[in-house]
């Protein structure tokens, strides 16, 4: 049995009659705090989707996409340059891209063929970057 979403529950008139307005407000506040802390965005990215045929981030790309591509490139650069010490994560020194967050990105890479996993400890923003190999930000030794 699937549970209804909080917004669906709050639209039921009977619910309002059974619970006090203070309790409803408390539920909404708690829900929003939990959502912000534990339900952050996840980016599943293919590095080649951000690159032109020369392997560069195109200047003609819209600014938000170009900024995201640059952010991903920085993570790949830091994670691949620290191999083999990145399996359990390294501090990259890259600031989180969430506006209100001041945390730093942790990057993890098992080997030079797996995707780069990254996350922010402060806000939970996270992601996976695949197909980073053989880009200009790949700092691993050629095999």
N, C-alpha and C positions, 0 to 999 in steps of 0.2 A: 504494500500500500504506500503510495507516494504522499508525502506530507505537503500541504499547501504552502505557498510562499507567504512570507509575512504580510506582503501587500494584499494578498488575496484574503487572508484571515481578517485583516483590519477592515475590509469592506463589508464584512458580514454584520448587519445591524444587531443581531443577537449578541455578538461579541462585545459590542459597546455597552449593552445593558448589563452584562455579567461582570465586567471589570471596570474599576474606577479609572477616570481620566489620568490620574497620576501614574498608575501602573502602566497604562498604554504608552504614556510619554517615556517612562523608564524603559519599556521594551524597545521602543524606537531608538532611543539613545544607545542602549547596549548593542542593538543590532548594527547600528551604523559604526560604532567603535570596533566591533568584531570584524565587520566587513572591511574596514580600512586596514586593520592589522593583519588579517589572515587571508584576505582574498585579493591580493595585489595582482597586477597584470603579469602575464608571462609572454615573452617574445620567443617564438619558434622561427628562426631565421636561416635562410640559405644565403651565404655571403655573396654568391655569384649573382643573385637577383639584384644586388645593389650596384653591380659593376658594368661598365661598358665593355666593348670588345677588346680594348687595350688593358683591361684589368684595373681601370681607374674609377673612382666615384665621379660620375658626370656632373659638371658644373650646372648643366641645364636641368638637373633633377630638382624638384620642388624643395625648398629649404627644410621643412620638417623631415622629409625622407633622407636628405643629404646629412642632416644632423644625426639621425638614427644610424645611417651607414657609417659615419665617422665614429660614433660611439662603439658600434660593433667592431670596427677595425682596430680601435684602441684596445679593446678586450682581447681580440685575437693576438695582437702584437705582444701584449703583456703575458698572456697565458702561454703562448708558444715559445717565448724567449726564456721562460723559466723551467721548461721541461728538463729533467724528469721530476722536478720537485712540485709539480702542480696537481698531482693526483688527489690530494686531500684539500686543495684550494690554497690560493695565495692572495694576499692583499695586493691589488693591482695599483692602488693609488688613484683610481679613476672615480670621480664623484658620481653618485647616483643621478640619474636623469629625471627622477621625480622632483617636481618643483619644491615641495615643502621638506624634502628629505636632505639631510647633510651627510648621509652615510657614504661609505666607499664600497666599491664592487669587489667581490671575491670571485676569482676565476679558477676553474678546475678543468684539467685536461689529463686524461689517463695516458695517452700516447699520441703519436703524430697522425693517427688515422681516425681517432674518435672525435665527436663533436666537442666544442668548448661549452661547458656549463658555467653559468654565472648567476650571482644573486647579490642582493643588498641585504645585509643583516638587519639594518634599521627598519626598512619599510617592507621588505619581502619581495620587491620587484626582482624578477628572475627571467632567465631564458636559456636557450640552447642555440648555438651557431654551428651550422653544418657547412660543408664544402668550403672551408677556409683554406684548405691545403692548396699550395702553389699560387696563393695570392701574394701580393707584395708585403703583406703583414705576417706571413708565415716565416717564423724564425727558426724552424727546425732544420736539421741537417738533411740534405737530399739523400735518399736511399737508393 
